[in-house]
Amino acid sequence: MIKYTLFLLIASSLFLHATSCILTKYEVYIASNLPANSPPLHVHCSSKDDDLGYHTLAPGAQYQFSFCENPLTTLLSCRFLWNVLPCL
């Protein structure tokens, strides 16, 4: 029974470590505060390892995501297009 309990404790700590950030976790919020009659805001965010996809925000809409900092490799960029056709 002790071996089973110890196994569960180790397994759960590994799972928590894998799903949490070692360093800083950043929350990014993007909001379209454009006038109600404006065209939508097109947003595309990506990093070297992860493409977060294209998002179309109507006036008043929001998009949010989070990421963990890795000082050696973290480089995230977002592209914003407004009043133009979206890049696909």
VODREN-381233 format. One record per residue (C-alpha): residue in three letters; y, z, x. Coordinates in pm, 1 decimal. Last residue first. Example, Ala and Ser with C-alpha at 12.3 -4.5 7.8 and 13.67 -1.06 7.14 Angstrom:
2
[SER [-106.0 714.0 1367.0]]
[ALA [-450.0 780.0 1230.0]]
END
This chain:
88
[LEU [3330.0 -4513.3 -508.0]]
[CYS [3697.8 -4472.2 -434.1]]
[PRO [3883.9 -4389.1 -754.4]]
[LEU [4147.2 -4631.5 -887.0]]
[VAL [4497.0 -4505.8 -816.8]]
[ASN [4735.1 -4257.9 -982.3]]
[TRP [4607.1 -3972.5 -769.9]]
[LEU [4370.1 -3961.6 -476.7]]
[PHE [4282.6 -3645.8 -284.6]]
[ARG [4053.7 -3638.5 18.1]]
[CYS [3897.6 -3314.5 131.6]]
[SER [3782.1 -3222.0 479.7]]
[LEU [3548.6 -2956.1 612.3]]
[LEU [3487.1 -2892.2 979.9]]
[THR [3253.8 -2605.7 1060.6]]
[THR [3049.7 -2677.5 1374.5]]
[LEU [3111.2 -2422.3 1647.2]]
[PRO [3286.4 -2149.2 1449.9]]
[ASN [3025.9 -2156.7 1169.0]]
[GLU [3200.4 -2040.5 854.9]]
[CYS [3013.2 -2025.3 527.8]]
[PHE [3107.9 -2244.3 233.8]]
[SER [3232.8 -2206.6 -119.9]]
[PHE [3311.4 -2443.1 -404.8]]
[GLN [3566.7 -2483.8 -680.8]]
[TYR [3697.5 -2756.0 -908.3]]
[GLN [3965.1 -2701.7 -1171.1]]
[ALA [4103.3 -2886.7 -1474.1]]
[GLY [4459.5 -2855.7 -1611.5]]
[PRO [4530.5 -3228.6 -1585.7]]
[ALA [4195.3 -3408.7 -1564.9]]
[LEU [4001.9 -3356.2 -1245.1]]
[THR [3762.1 -3623.7 -1124.2]]
[HIS [3510.9 -3504.7 -867.1]]
[TYR [3340.2 -3706.6 -595.9]]
[GLY [3059.6 -3550.9 -395.9]]
[LEU [3011.6 -3230.1 -200.7]]
[ASP [2881.9 -3418.1 103.2]]
[ASP [2720.7 -3172.3 345.1]]
[ASP [2634.4 -3182.3 713.2]]
[LYS [2940.1 -3337.7 877.7]]
[SER [3162.0 -3194.4 607.3]]
[SER [3266.2 -3328.9 271.3]]
[CYS [3521.8 -3305.5 -6.9]]
[HIS [3616.5 -3586.5 -247.6]]
[VAL [3882.2 -3528.0 -512.3]]
[HIS [4024.5 -3766.6 -774.1]]
[LEU [4320.2 -3637.0 -976.8]]
[PRO [4335.9 -3773.7 -1330.5]]
[PRO [4623.8 -3988.2 -1461.2]]
[SER [4919.1 -3788.1 -1590.2]]
[ASN [4996.5 -3725.9 -1961.2]]
[ALA [4937.8 -3349.6 -1941.1]]
[PRO [5158.5 -3303.3 -1634.1]]
[LEU [4973.1 -3233.2 -1307.8]]
[ASN [4847.1 -2884.7 -1231.7]]
[SER [4510.8 -3012.8 -1112.5]]
[ALA [4339.2 -2714.2 -955.1]]
[ILE [4134.9 -2694.2 -636.0]]
[TYR [3974.4 -2361.0 -550.7]]
[VAL [3797.4 -2305.4 -218.1]]
[GLU [3604.2 -1983.8 -152.0]]
[TYR [3538.1 -1909.6 214.3]]
[LYS [3251.8 -1701.7 351.9]]
[THR [3321.4 -1544.6 690.6]]
[LEU [3047.6 -1474.6 942.8]]
[ILE [2674.1 -1426.4 889.9]]
[CYS [2697.6 -1571.7 542.8]]
[SER [2442.2 -1481.4 279.0]]
[THR [2147.5 -1677.7 138.5]]
[ALA [1924.4 -1672.2 446.4]]
[HIS [1999.0 -1306.8 521.2]]
[LEU [1912.1 -1206.2 165.7]]
[PHE [1580.6 -1391.6 189.8]]
[LEU [1502.4 -1233.3 525.8]]
[SER [1579.5 -888.5 384.1]]
[SER [1352.8 -957.9 86.5]]
[ALA [1063.7 -1063.1 308.4]]
[ILE [1099.7 -757.8 532.5]]
[LEU [1108.2 -516.1 238.8]]
[LEU [819.6 -690.3 63.0]]
[PHE [604.2 -681.0 378.0]]
[LEU [677.7 -310.6 425.9]]
[THR [571.1 -240.9 67.7]]
[TYR [246.2 -435.0 115.4]]
[LYS [171.0 -260.5 445.6]]
[ILE [238.0 79.6 285.9]]
[MET [0.0 0.0 0.0]]
END
